[in-house]
Amino acid sequence: MSMPQVHIVAYCVDLGYGIAPGADMIALMTGAGVVSRLLSGYLADKIGGVWTLLIGSVLQCAALFLYIPFNGLASLYLVSLIFGLSQGGIVPSYAVIVREYLPAREAGQRVGLVMMSTILGMALGGWMSGLIYDLTGSYQAAFLNGIAWNFLNMAIMVFILFSGRRSRPAIATGI
């Protein structure tokens, strides 16, 4: 799911746009990611971490899909903006989910494990996308790989939502 951040410059070069537009798209994704984190935090306070993560994953999946048919420069900027707005709040939602579903005494260890897994997954995803590109000569299969991982993430969130396990109420501590 981290494929656009890792490969957008190379993708722009492959499409003949050069390095600079790809770097601009990374900056756009990053800036939109900041906005996404703020909006996702607000949303998580209102509807919970799992719903926030599910919404972010659906939107991120849609953005990854949009990279496939749209390869014009203006459309790539727009899709990169959409991707940044969707992906920025996903990782912070994991910590909210840990807080909502697990005992407070386990939060530090669990959040650490989740963040480590997230970082490893993003690194593996970037590498895997490059491998897929090397094997196929196209980024389309790499985007499809990211879409598949988003579907897995969405399936897990739907399972959690409908498993019948209630999250413990978040207590406002003022911290």
N, C-alpha and C positions, 0 to 999 in steps of 0.2 A: 504494500500500500504506500510505501515511501518512494516508489519508482519515479514519479515526476520530479521530486526534489533532487534525486540523484542523477537522473538522465535527461532532464529537459534541455540542458545546453547541448549535449550530443545529439538529441533529437532535432533541435533547431539547426544544427550543423548539417545533419543528414537531409533535412528538408531544404537546405540551401540558404537559410536565413543568417547563418553565422553565429558567432559566440555571443555577441553583445545582447541580442534579443533574448537569448536563453538566460543570460545573467539577469536581465531585467525581469524576466518571468520568475526567477527564484526570489528576487527582492519583492515582487508583487505577492507571491505565495506567502513569504515570511511576514510581510506587513498584514496581509489578510488573516494570517494565522494568529496574530496578536489580537485582532478584533474578534476572531472566532473564540479564543480562549476567554475573553471577557464575556461575550454573549453566552457561551456554553456554561460558564460559572453561574451566571444569572439564571439560565434555564435549569441547570441542575438543582439550584435552590428551590425552584418552583415545581419541577416535575420529577426530580430524582436523577441519579447518575445513569441508571440503565436506559431510561428513555432518552436521555441526552446523548448517550453513546450510540444508541440505535439510530437516532435522527442524524447524527454526524456520520455514521457509517453508510447510511442510505445515500446521503448527499455526496459523500466522498466516492462511493461506488458510481453514482451518476456522473460525477466529474471525470472519473477514470474512463467511463464509457464514452464520454464526449470527446476525449482525446483521439479516439479511433477515427470517426468520420470527418472531424474538423482539423485540417492541417494548414489553414491559411494563417498568416501572421496575426491578424486582428482576432480571429477566433481562438488562437492559442493563448493570447493574452487574456481573453475573457474566460476561457476554461481554466487557466491558471489561477485567476482570481476566485472562481467558484471552488476550485480545489483547495486553495488556501483558507477560504471561509468555512469550508466543511471540515478540514482535517485538524485545524488548530486545537479544537476542544476535545478531540478524541482521547488523547493520552491523559490529560488531567481528569477526565471522567472516570478513569480506572481507579484513581485514588478515592474519588467520591463513592464509587461502588464498594470498595473495600470498607470504607467508613460506614456505609449503610448496611452491609450484610455480615460483617464480621465483628467480633468483640474488640473493644477499644484496646485491650491489652495486647492484641496481636497486630494492631494496625501498622506499626513501624516495620516489623518483619515482612508482613504481607505486601505493603506498599513498595518496599525495597525489592522484593521478588518480582512484583508486577512490573516495576519500572525497568529492572534488569532484563526481564523477558521482552519487554517492549523494545528496548534498545537493541537487543540481539535480533529480534524479529525484523526491525527496520534495517539493520545492517545486512542480514541475510536476504531480505527482500530486494535491496539495492543490488547486491551481488547476483542474486538469482535472475533479476531482470537483465543484467548484463550478459549472463550466461545464455538466457533465452534469446537475446538479440544475436549473440554470437552463433547460436545454433540455427536460427531462422533467418537472420539478415533483416529482421523487421521488428519494430517496436510494438506492433499490434498484438502479438502473442504475449509480450511482456505486460501490456495493459490488461489483457484478458486474465493473466495470472493474478494481477492485483485485484481485479473484479472478483475472481473466485475466492481469494482470501477475505474480501469484504463480505461475501455471502456467508462464509464460515463464521465470521465475527457477528453478523446479523443473526444467524441461526442460534448462536450461543446466547445472545441477548434476548431473543424471543423465548428460548427455553427458560432462561432465568425469570423472565416476566410471567410466564404462564406455568411455572413449576409449582405454584401454590405457596412458595416460601415468601413470607412477608419480610420486607426490610424493616429494620428497627427504625423508629422515628428519629430523625435528626434533631438534636437538641441544640438550640442556639446558645452558645456560650459567650458570645461577644468577643471571641479571640480571633 
